[in-house]
Amino acid sequence: MNRDEQLQWEARWRRPAAIAAFVAGGMLVISALLFFPEDRKGIERNPDLLLSIDEQSGAYLASAVLSALAGLLLAGVFLYLFRATLARGGGVPPWFVYLVVGAPVLYALSTIAGAFEAIDLGDEFASGKPIRGEAGADRARDLGGTSAPLVALATAGTVGVAFLFVMLPLRARRVGLLTPFMGILGVIAGALVVFQLTGISSVIQAFWLGALGALF
């Protein structure tokens, strides 16, 4: 693809990419607002989370669905940034496109599958005893938690998406597509994909996506 063809492609797809960025950011914020675990006295953290998931299973699933849809939209956002960076000699290898598309898909699948598994665990925990104190915490651990295949899928998707948040903004910054602030904020957003902080993670990621959409 020559320079003129690349610019025509960017002009044709900039609006869909911008919309995808805006919608993904909005979905992340709404997702964070839908589910809030309760803080029950006398109940350890993990049992408390399982009880909250059981009591708010609809909100928990809706939150997961929105997060998964936002993840899928990231594929389009990152693909646009990847193509623009690659065309300007940003040092991104062509095979990187498979990660750009594959990581968000794995993230979305693991998010939905994980939500259903967590709802089942929450129901199983809430329907039995003990629940309170150390005995409740021991019982929550005995339920087994997330299955090994799902852990592997979630790890691949999460690490892949985090890597995209970090690598692409840094490469785009190198060729002048993003400012230093946007490059650094992308790195922070990527770190928060892995180290989730309730509320803060979604707000920062949504802000970065919104700013990126405005740039597009």
Residue pairs with C-beta under 8 A, 6 or more apart in sequence:
1 9
1 87
3 87
6 83
6 87
9 83
10 80
10 83
10 84
13 80
14 80
14 216
15 216
16 76
17 76
17 77
17 79
17 80
17 81
17 213
17 216
18 213
18 214
18 216
19 213
20 73
20 74
20 76
20 77
20 213
21 73
21 77
21 209
21 210
21 212
21 213
21 216
22 209
22 210
22 213
23 70
23 73
24 69
24 70
24 71
24 73
24 74
24 77
24 209
25 70
25 205
25 206
25 207
25 208
25 209
25 210
25 213
26 206
27 66
27 67
27 69
27 70
27 73
28 66
28 67
28 70
28 202
28 205
28 206
28 209
29 202
29 203
29 206
30 66
31 63
31 64
31 66
31 67
31 70
31 202
32 63
32 198
32 199
32 201
32 202
32 203
34 59
34 60
34 62
34 63
34 66
35 52
35 56
35 59
35 60
35 63
36 52
36 56
37 48
37 49
37 52
37 53
38 48
38 51
38 52
38 55
39 48
40 48
40 51
42 132
42 133
43 51
43 131
43 132
43 133
43 136
44 133
44 134
44 136
44 137
44 140
46 137
46 140
46 141
47 125
47 131
47 132
47 136
47 137
47 139
47 140
50 118
50 121
50 122
50 125
50 126
50 140
51 122
51 125
51 126
51 131
52 60
52 122
53 60
53 118
53 119
53 121
53 122
54 119
54 122
54 123
54 125
54 126
55 126
57 119
57 122
57 123
60 115
60 118
60 119
61 115
61 116
61 119
63 115
64 111
64 112
64 114
64 115
65 112
65 115
67 111
68 107
68 108
68 109
68 111
68 112
69 108
71 104
71 105
71 107
71 108
71 111
71 157
71 161
72 104
72 105
72 108
73 104
74 104
74 107
74 161
74 164
75 100
75 101
75 104
75 105
77 209
77 212
77 213
78 100
78 104
78 164
78 168
79 97
79 100
79 101
80 216
81 168
81 169
81 172
81 177
81 212
82 92
82 96
82 97
82 100
82 168
84 172
84 177
85 92
85 168
85 171
85 172
85 175
85 177
86 92
86 94
86 96
88 175
88 176
88 177
89 175
90 171
90 172
90 174
90 175
90 177
91 171
91 174
92 167
92 168
92 171
99 160
99 163
99 164
100 164
100 168
102 160
103 156
103 157
103 160
103 161
103 163
103 164
104 157
104 160
104 161
104 164
105 157
106 153
106 156
106 157
106 160
107 154
107 157
107 158
107 160
107 161
108 157
109 153
109 157
110 150
110 153
110 154
110 156
110 157
110 158
111 154
111 157
113 150
113 153
114 146
114 150
114 154
117 146
117 147
117 150
118 146
121 143
121 144
121 145
124 143
125 131
125 139
125 140
125 143
128 139
129 139
130 136
130 139
131 139
146 154
158 193
158 194
159 194
161 190
161 193
162 190
162 191
162 193
162 194
163 190
164 190
165 186
165 187
165 189
165 190
165 193
165 205
165 208
166 186
166 187
166 190
166 191
168 186
169 178
169 182
169 183
169 185
169 186
169 187
170 183
170 186
170 187
172 178
172 183
173 179
173 180
173 182
173 183
178 186
178 212
178 215
182 208
182 211
182 212
182 215
185 204
185 207
185 208
185 211
186 208
188 204
189 204
189 205
189 208
192 200
192 201
192 204
192 205
193 201
193 205
195 201
